[in-house]
Amino acid sequence: MEYRRTAVIKLDTPEGVDAHLRETVEQFKYCSNTASEWCWHGDDGYHVASKAKAEDGLYDQLREDTELTANLVQKGIHQAVEAIKSGVERLKNDQDTSRPTFSADTAIYDKRSATFHRDHVSLSTPDGRIECDYILPDDADVPPTKYVANEDYEFRRATLHRRDGGWYLHASMLKEDDDTEPTTGHRTVLGVDLGVNQLAVASTGTFWSADEFNHWKREYEQRRGDLQKCGTRAAHDAIAGVERKEDGRFEIFLHRVANEIVAEAVEHDCSHIVFEDLTDIRENVPEASWHHLWAFRRLYEYVEYKAREQGIKAVQVDPRNTSKRCSTCGFTHDDNRHGEDFECLDCGYQNHADYNASKNIGLQYLRRRQNADAGGAPVDVRLNRGTLNVSGEYDLPAVDAA
């Protein structure tokens, strides 16, 4: 069972720290108001309610206009889009509304822009990281000390507020009573294969192309190469700016893919999202660059914490033979796979090689759980139509089986 709490924590902010936080919230408000204006096209016009579209249209501009990190810029855009969505709903219901504006001194932090400790927090600001001590009641049984000092409660995200001349964190905290996996009840898993051309492929048949990632990787490599040829101090400073934009753009892209993978698992009522073990991913995907290896690990991290918020576990399994084993009959041979094509030499099954691998990754988890549970709860791999069990048997949806 999960327990969610909001801990309102007062921060100790000396004069110098106070100035940094004021500048942070001013730039954060600028991001949200700029995004709101961009997304809102008149009370009866077309409104942008897509976070991805708003990020694509505004990210570079807001990184140029502010000194915020990529994550805070992204959070500012997201805050505006959520407000736009609410406004659109009001318009649909014939209710009066207008373009959202943001005047409150707030900024939204998560674990990429803040490091939460039990007695202090480290926050990203335009001037770098600053640390603020908590001002907490001495009584350990009184909130927020009751939650902040308790190691069982995990910080998830927080909103920085300025109120009555002071600064407060409204921290969302989560406690899980039992982190063990259930051994009863039917479980369904979503297998995910990672690659260079297709960044991720799910066992449901959903593909996330790496074209955008690879395009920007080449683009930024070219920009850095051109600047390095100059060899000037200005060029060196420009390279740092290029790398900052690169990291921010890739993080936004990976967050988007992670959100969609988790949404896929939620839609298909999956209890687990299964990836291959990333420890030796370089050997398993030899054509991957260090950019890809970084992206694989970062994507898993994002899926892991986003899935946890939906009550879904992200796990890793031994990837051995998942690319060369037939997901239909189990026949394993090096010659089953040719690039992105898979054709079983035994049963003749043909499909995209990464899709076949994603099913095998899910099956790998099934076999592991079957051994661990000693005949316990059944587990299936979720497919685009029906499920696949550990014996290789397909179970079609009722509408198809009828």
Secondary structure, 3 states (H helix, E strand, C coil): CEEEEEEEEEEECCHHHHHHHHHHHHHHHHHHHHHHHHHCCCCCCCCCCCHHHHHHHHHHHHHHHCCCCHHHHHHHHHHHHHHHHHHHHHHHCCCCCCCCCCCCCEEEEECCCEEECCCEEEEEECCEEEEEEEECCCCCCCCCHHHHCCCCEEEEEEEEEEECCEEEEEEEEEEECCCCCCCCCCEEEEEEEECCCEEEEECCCCEEECHHHHHHHHHHHHHHHHHHHHCCHHHHHHHHHHHHHHHHHHHHHHHHHHHHHHHHHHHCCCCEEEEECCCCHHHHCCCCCHHHHHHHHHHHHHHHHHHHCCCCEEEEECCCCCCCECCCCCCECHHHEECCEEECCCCCCEEEHHHHHHHHHHHHHHHHHHHHHCCCCCEEEECCCCEECCCCCEECCHHHHC
